[in-house]
Amino acid sequence: MRTALALLMLALAQPAWADSHRELDRRAKALASQLRCLVCQNQTIAESNAPLAADLRRLVSEQLAEGRSDREIIDFMVARYGDFVLYKPPLKAATLLLWFGPALLLAGGAATLFIVLRRRRARLEVRELTEEEHRRVRSLLEGAGDREAP
């Protein structure tokens, strides 16, 4: 009778454990999609196959199993790796370069290209010859014509 009762209790407890496990797994995946792989840098730890990303995913799962909140886990990761570990870092003085650096590089490149092309065009612009330059060209051409005739 005791064995049957124990089996019944185990069978009833199993769905609750499975739901709890599914919830922890869902939270772990959500957190992993918010954290940047420090090796790949353009992928989250959920997407990356790098060994460090696997270690970070395992660390997130362990901390969830210990009962830590999502905010506590994110704060732990930021304290350990800095704001760069966040796939979308907060906008603050220390992260301005992360947010606006690409746009500044693009704007700088466009400005440099504009200046170079403008200078090149200025050097290649056709301008009218002065009357003095016309006379000089004529005299050079007449002198060249004289030398060609034997």
Sequence and secondary structure as in RCSB ss.txt:
>XXXX:A:sequence
MRTALALLMLALAQPAWADSHRELDRRAKALASQLRCLVCQNQTIAESNAPLAADLRRLVSEQLAEGRSDREIID
FMVARYGDFVLYKPPLKAATLLLWFGPALLLAGGAATLFIVLRRRRARLEVRELTEEEHRRVRSLLEGAGDREAP
>XXXX:A:secstr
 HHHHHHHHHHHHHHHHHHHHHHHHHHHHHHHTTBB TTTSSSBTTT  SHHHHHHHHHHHHHHHTT  HHHHHH
HHHHHH GGGBSS   SGGGHHHHHHHHHHHHHHHHHHHHHHHHHHHHH      HHHHHHHHHHHHHHHHHH  
